[in-house]
Amino acid sequence: MIERNNIPEMFASHVFNEKTMKKYISEEHYKLYKSCIESGKSLPMETAEAIAEGMKNWAISLGATHYTHWFQPLNGGTAEKHESFIAPDGKGSVIMEFSGKELVKGEPDASSFPSGGLRATFEARGYSAWDPTSHAFVYDGSLCIPTMFFSYSGEALDKKTPLLRSIRALNTQALRVLRILGDKETDSVTPMAGAEQEYFLLEKELYKEREDLQICGRTLFGARPPKTQQLDDHYFGTIKPRVSAFMKDLEEELWKLGIPAKTKHNEVAPSQHEMAPVYSDSNTANDQNQLTMNLMRRVADRHGLVCVLSEKPFDGVNGSGKHNNWSIATDRGENLFSPGKTPDQNARFLLFLTAFISAVDDYQELLRCSVSYAGNDNRLGGNEAPPAIISIFLGSELQGVVDSIVNDSSYSRADIKPIRVGIDTMPVIPRDTTDRNRTSPIAFTGNKFEFRMPGSSQSIAGPNVILNTIVAEKLGEYADRLSSVDEKNLKSSLHDLIRDELIRHSRIVFNGNGYDSSWVEEAKNRRLSNLRTTADALPCYLTEKNIALMEKHKVLSRSEMIARDEIHIEKYCNIISIEANTLIDMTQREIIPAVSDFEARLCSTAISRKELIKKASLNVETSLCLRLAEANASLQSLIEKLRSALSNSPEFSDYAAARYFHDEILSLMNEIRDVINVEEQLVPQKYWPYPSYRQLLFSV
């Protein structure tokens, strides 16, 4: 067993990476594999057979008995169907087999996964295909092979396939731009991502007593305790021994699987924490984040804890996000969002920066749609989560550079004359020269953009597909505009392009307080979209502009987008319906009877103290009993209204249904929450049927 103090040996010990592959297959097959990865050509079956044999032998050496095609269906999680390596040898025994055909392609049932109409129930067949750019790994006794998942007719039924397509699109357009700028050495460009994962750790036994947490991932009611996060004493505070033990155990599991867990700390809310990895290419980052979420739940269970990944488990305290740090890198290790020290590097940086700003402005609604779902609606807009209005924070240093270009004015920091892109030397922009803006949805942080809107339970594939594709579109536009410019006029044309684009798209840049009420009005004046909820955002997804974008870059077809739109609507309505029915169940079966029991006790006490109460002219029990009786009556009435609203709800098939569930169902649920929270504050703990916020947040 590898000891923790030998982390280099432990790291990626359960991953069939290139280093391990070289030990288990011949040099000839390894070179063929690398050649196919770099060229995009199909892998020869002979090489696939050699890799499969090597994978099997390696996996068995780690105790694996099964293999599975590990894929990411449109439910946002991961899926796996396990097959054992055993095969009868015809002599009453078995041998261990795994073929190249089994490596490359599988056939899991597609009918029971979300498809948005791409698959009928009777059309069960779906296919999983090995993604050779993702490394296989051994997890829980199985060889896990990352795969794409698609229908019988070839439509993507997963999160990975569009991500790989968007990576290809960005690479194509970025290389076009680099060639125009004179870069003949870069062979590939890759989007990079790093997902900061926030989560809550709760006591398992208390969690099991909350039906809402178990079924919905969040509390549907709960009175706030006197202290939550007001004193800011939990953030970066000393990690409690039990939590520290969980974190150490988690790190070991992550390191074995090649996930570079780097940072761990307490977050703002009680019982809230964060883990952040070193960022990597966006395909790997996506796979690793899905695996991280699975491991967090499993490791927490070993420690008698539950890891809650939903966005807003508790009302009134910070929710959990998943900050997606996004940049673009060349195969030579250059970050294209890193400001350079020479005129040519400055020009390249400013062009890619401008492409990002322009892309976000032109496709702000599409980007907002990528993080729109019921759980995230509860988080966005407060408690350090960004608002729903998309904007970009550049910071004062970079904003000064942009202003100098736009206004042809001097750059004040060093009394530098107006910046001419690629001609005058732009001053070096140090990293992190300005304060962080925690209210900004997208912030430049020195050499990358931090997209802070994704929710903690979300697959990062969706947001990265959009970021990759919209920036690819802008880079393609720039390549088209510059391709006909001769070398003599390239620098001036480049300057004019950047200046024109920054002027046209400056409205999306905002360095102020996103929580300030005046920003809403200012954003409206800038004609920025304010899509506050999923019900507001969903209708913006299937515009002709967005469909044309995705089809142009071969990321998603029209039918694939329509399917995803249907899935988003149905999921949104289903989640709220499940929450509403859970709330009805908890209220009717436990809360109303519990309050009635306490009322009865109060009445009994009031009767037994009748003479004393008369003399004192004081009747606390009767007064409290009346308050609770009125609250319970109100609660019963609201529950009946909610039942009726659910029974009259439309089919989960269009935007009107999403609007109905937001306006009618959620509104009633919030009214019920308010009444229950009042009752909880009036009823003693021994009568209250569910663990309180105080118990849940402060028990670990």
Stockholm file with secondary structure:
# STOCKHOLM 1.0

chainA/1-700         MIERNNIPEMFASHVFNEKTMKKYISEEHYKLYKSCIESGKSLPMETAEAIAEGMKNWAISLGATHYTHWFQPLNGGTAEKHESFIAPDGKGSVIMEFSGKELVKGEPDASSFPSGGLRATFEARGYSAWDPTSHAFVYDGSLCIPTMFFSYSGEALDKKTPLLRSIRALNTQALRVLRILGDKETDSVTPMAGAEQEYFLLEKELYKEREDLQICGRTLFGARPPKTQQLDDHYFGTIKPRVSAFMKDLEEELWKLGIPAKTKHNEVAPSQHEMAPVYSDSNTANDQNQLTMNLMRRVADRHGLVCVLSEKPFDGVNGSGKHNNWSIATDRGENLFSPGKTPDQNARFLLFLTAFISAVDDYQELLRCSVSYAGNDNRLGGNEAPPAIISIFLGSELQGVVDSIVNDSSYSRADIKPIRVGIDTMPVIPRDTTDRNRTSPIAFTGNKFEFRMPGSSQSIAGPNVILNTIVAEKLGEYADRLSSVDEKNLKSSLHDLIRDELIRHSRIVFNGNGYDSSWVEEAKNRRLSNLRTTADALPCYLTEKNIALMEKHKVLSRSEMIARDEIHIEKYCNIISIEANTLIDMTQREIIPAVSDFEARLCSTAISRKELIKKASLNVETSLCLRLAEANASLQSLIEKLRSALSNSPEFSDYAAARYFHDEILSLMNEIRDVINVEEQLVPQKYWPYPSYRQLLFSV
#=GR chainA/1-700 SS CCCTTCHHHHTTTTEECHHHHHHHSCHHHHHHHHHHHHHCCCCCHHHHHHHHHHHHHHHHHTTCCEEEEEBCBTTSSCBCCEEESEEECSSSSEEECCCHHHHHEECCBCTTSCCTTSSCTTCCBEEEEECTTSCEEEETTEEEEEEEEEETTSCBCBSHHHHHHHHHHHHHHHHHHHHHTTCCSCCCEEEEEEEEEEEEEEEHHHHTTCHHHHHHSSCSCCCCCSCSSTTCCSTTCCCCHHHHHHHHHHHHHHHHTTCCEEEEEECSSTTEEEEEECCEEHHHHHHHHHHHHHHHHHHHHHTTEEEECSSCSSTTSCCCBEEEEEEEEETTSCBTTSCCSSHHHHHHHHHHHHHHHHHHHHTHHHHHHTTCSHHHHTTTTSTTCCCSSCCEECCHHHHHHHHHHHHTCCBGGGTBCCCCTTTSCCCCCCTTCSCCCTTCSEEECSSSEEECCSBTTSCTHHHHHHHHHHHHHHHHHHHHHHTTSCGGGHHHHHHHHHHHHHHHTGGGBCCSCTTSHHHHHHHHHTTCCCCCSHHHHGGGTTCHHHHHHHHHTTSCCHHHHHHHHHHHHHHHHHHHHHHHHHHHHHIIIIIHHHHHHHHHHHHHHHHHTHHHHHHHTCCHHHHHHHHHHHHHHHHHHHHHHHHHHHHTCCCTTSHHHHHHIIIIIIHHHHHHHHHHHHHHHHSCTTTCSSCCHHHHHHCC
#=GC SS_cons         CCCTTCHHHHTTTTEECHHHHHHHSCHHHHHHHHHHHHHCCCCCHHHHHHHHHHHHHHHHHTTCCEEEEEBCBTTSSCBCCEEESEEECSSSSEEECCCHHHHHEECCBCTTSCCTTSSCTTCCBEEEEECTTSCEEEETTEEEEEEEEEETTSCBCBSHHHHHHHHHHHHHHHHHHHHHTTCCSCCCEEEEEEEEEEEEEEEHHHHTTCHHHHHHSSCSCCCCCSCSSTTCCSTTCCCCHHHHHHHHHHHHHHHHTTCCEEEEEECSSTTEEEEEECCEEHHHHHHHHHHHHHHHHHHHHHTTEEEECSSCSSTTSCCCBEEEEEEEEETTSCBTTSCCSSHHHHHHHHHHHHHHHHHHHHTHHHHHHTTCSHHHHTTTTSTTCCCSSCCEECCHHHHHHHHHHHHTCCBGGGTBCCCCTTTSCCCCCCTTCSCCCTTCSEEECSSSEEECCSBTTSCTHHHHHHHHHHHHHHHHHHHHHHTTSCGGGHHHHHHHHHHHHHHHTGGGBCCSCTTSHHHHHHHHHTTCCCCCSHHHHGGGTTCHHHHHHHHHTTSCCHHHHHHHHHHHHHHHHHHHHHHHHHHHHHIIIIIHHHHHHHHHHHHHHHHHTHHHHHHHTCCHHHHHHHHHHHHHHHHHHHHHHHHHHHHTCCCTTSHHHHHHIIIIIIHHHHHHHHHHHHHHHHSCTTTCSSCCHHHHHHCC
//
